């Protein structure tokens, strides 16, 4: 499967499914880097909720996605 095909399929996922994919990819990258993460999901969610800049960036990305969806 090409990157373009994968991206097309990812765009069709729900918001929750996209978030699950992000968590999966982050966990995979951490494993490849030798980073041991206990409860990946909880740690990532905690860091996003406690970091103002991360939360702001996620909000901006979601707003951009919503605008793109409305323009299609």
Rosetta silent file (secondary structure, phi, psi, omega in degrees, C-alpha in Angstrom):
SEQUENCE: XXXXXXXXXXXXXXXXXXXXXXXXXXXXXXXXXXXXXXXXXXXXXXXXXXXXXXXXXXXXXXXXXXXXXXXX
SCORE:     score description
SCORE:     0.000 S_00000001
   1 L     0.000  132.675 -179.728    0.000    0.000    0.000 S_00000001
   2 L   -79.801  163.972  177.361    1.400    3.384   -0.934 S_00000001
   3 H   -60.168  -39.009  179.491    1.567    6.358    1.422 S_00000001
   4 H   -63.089  -40.507  178.366   -1.129    8.124   -0.598 S_00000001
   5 H   -66.407  -41.700  179.072   -3.468    5.150   -0.232 S_00000001
   6 H   -63.387  -45.197  179.144   -2.762    4.947    3.484 S_00000001
   7 H   -61.979  -39.314  178.746   -3.378    8.670    3.951 S_00000001
   8 H   -62.416  -40.612  179.059   -6.651    8.414    2.038 S_00000001
   9 H   -69.961  -38.496  178.959   -7.804    5.622    4.339 S_00000001
  10 H   -64.021  -35.723  179.344   -6.699    7.493    7.454 S_00000001
  11 H   -64.182  -23.636 -178.103   -8.729   10.532    6.399 S_00000001
  12 L   -83.107  -10.675 -178.234  -11.858    8.375    6.415 S_00000001
  13 L   -72.462  155.730  174.279  -11.443    7.407   10.074 S_00000001
  14 L   -71.609  168.128  179.102  -13.483    8.971   12.838 S_00000001
  15 H   -58.380  -44.406  179.890  -11.821   11.401   15.224 S_00000001
  16 H   -63.467  -41.472  179.069  -11.538    8.687   17.888 S_00000001
  17 H   -65.937  -38.580  177.265  -10.016    6.228   15.411 S_00000001
  18 H   -63.035  -41.278  178.886   -7.499    8.841   14.254 S_00000001
  19 H   -63.828  -41.179  176.993   -6.501    9.449   17.855 S_00000001
  20 H   -61.549  -39.503  177.600   -6.058    5.694   18.379 S_00000001
  21 H   -64.332  -40.350  177.756   -3.819    5.583   15.320 S_00000001
  22 H   -61.364  -44.924  179.264   -1.744    8.456   16.721 S_00000001
  23 H   -61.488  -41.986  179.004   -1.334    6.620   20.016 S_00000001
  24 H   -61.590  -47.819 -178.132   -0.322    3.460   18.180 S_00000001
  25 H   -64.611  -39.803  178.058    2.260    5.271   16.054 S_00000001
  26 H   -63.223  -42.980  178.508    3.713    7.096   19.054 S_00000001
  27 H   -63.257  -40.586  179.150    4.033    3.796   20.925 S_00000001
  28 H   -64.807  -43.838  178.290    5.705    2.174   17.909 S_00000001
  29 H   -63.329  -40.156  178.881    8.179    5.040   17.546 S_00000001
  30 H   -62.349  -42.925  178.130    8.955    4.887   21.257 S_00000001
  31 H   -60.276  -44.869 -179.589    9.667    1.143   20.988 S_00000001
  32 H   -62.739  -30.627  179.886   11.978    1.722   18.024 S_00000001
  33 L   -88.669   -1.661 -179.688   13.862    4.349   20.011 S_00000001
  34 L    77.387   20.685  179.211   14.132    2.068   23.039 S_00000001
  35 L   -90.147  123.306  179.954   11.877    4.249   25.149 S_00000001
  36 L   -90.716  120.450  178.574    9.967    2.235   27.699 S_00000001
  37 L  -115.054  129.501  178.854    6.503    3.601   28.256 S_00000001
  38 L   -66.341  -95.223  178.684    4.320    2.203   30.983 S_00000001
  39 L   -97.335   90.190 -172.784    0.736    2.966   30.152 S_00000001
  40 H   -51.909  -50.165 -175.792    1.238    4.736   26.807 S_00000001
  41 H   -60.368  -46.352 -177.729   -2.297    5.973   26.409 S_00000001
  42 H   -65.245  -42.092 -179.948   -2.582    7.398   29.899 S_00000001
  43 H   -65.194  -42.046 -179.460    0.804    9.096   29.734 S_00000001
  44 H   -67.242  -46.499  178.556    0.126   10.643   26.349 S_00000001
  45 H   -60.564  -42.054  179.278   -3.338   11.804   27.325 S_00000001
  46 H   -61.478  -45.779 -177.655   -1.974   13.214   30.571 S_00000001
  47 H   -65.490  -37.465  178.164    0.808   15.103   28.799 S_00000001
  48 H   -66.535  -42.179 -177.637   -1.604   16.549   26.245 S_00000001
  49 H   -73.344  -23.860 -178.375   -4.045   17.652   28.931 S_00000001
  50 H   -98.772   -4.827  179.872   -1.321   19.179   31.109 S_00000001
  51 L  -108.153  114.845 -178.958    0.564   20.952   28.343 S_00000001
  52 H   -61.447  -42.072 -177.350   -1.032   24.180   27.207 S_00000001
  53 H   -69.032  -38.527  178.601    0.943   24.307   23.977 S_00000001
  54 H   -65.272  -44.176  178.971    0.162   20.689   23.069 S_00000001
  55 H   -63.217  -40.456  179.122   -3.525   21.174   23.737 S_00000001
  56 H   -64.280  -42.339  179.403   -3.501   24.387   21.724 S_00000001
  57 H   -64.926  -42.537  177.562   -1.755   22.687   18.796 S_00000001
  58 H   -62.570  -40.635  178.331   -4.215   19.799   18.822 S_00000001
  59 H   -62.348  -43.553  178.731   -7.103   22.248   18.893 S_00000001
  60 H   -62.553  -42.548  178.950   -5.660   24.137   15.926 S_00000001
  61 H   -63.088  -41.500  178.877   -5.198   20.919   13.970 S_00000001
  62 H   -65.443  -37.942  177.789   -8.768   19.861   14.688 S_00000001
  63 H   -65.443  -41.689  177.996  -10.066   23.266   13.592 S_00000001
  64 H   -62.689  -44.191  179.504   -8.092   23.042   10.339 S_00000001
  65 H   -61.685  -41.880  179.874   -9.427   19.544    9.736 S_00000001
  66 H   -63.649  -42.008  178.535  -12.970   20.712   10.382 S_00000001
  67 H   -64.095  -40.956  179.228  -12.596   23.617    7.935 S_00000001
  68 H   -64.835  -39.395  179.370  -11.184   21.293    5.270 S_00000001
  69 H   -64.915  -39.253  179.951  -14.078   18.886    5.794 S_00000001
  70 H   -70.390  -28.544 -179.600  -16.582   21.716    5.406 S_00000001
  71 H   -82.057  -11.718 -177.478  -14.920   22.905    2.192 S_00000001
  72 L   -80.996    0.000    0.000  -15.068   19.476    0.552 S_00000001
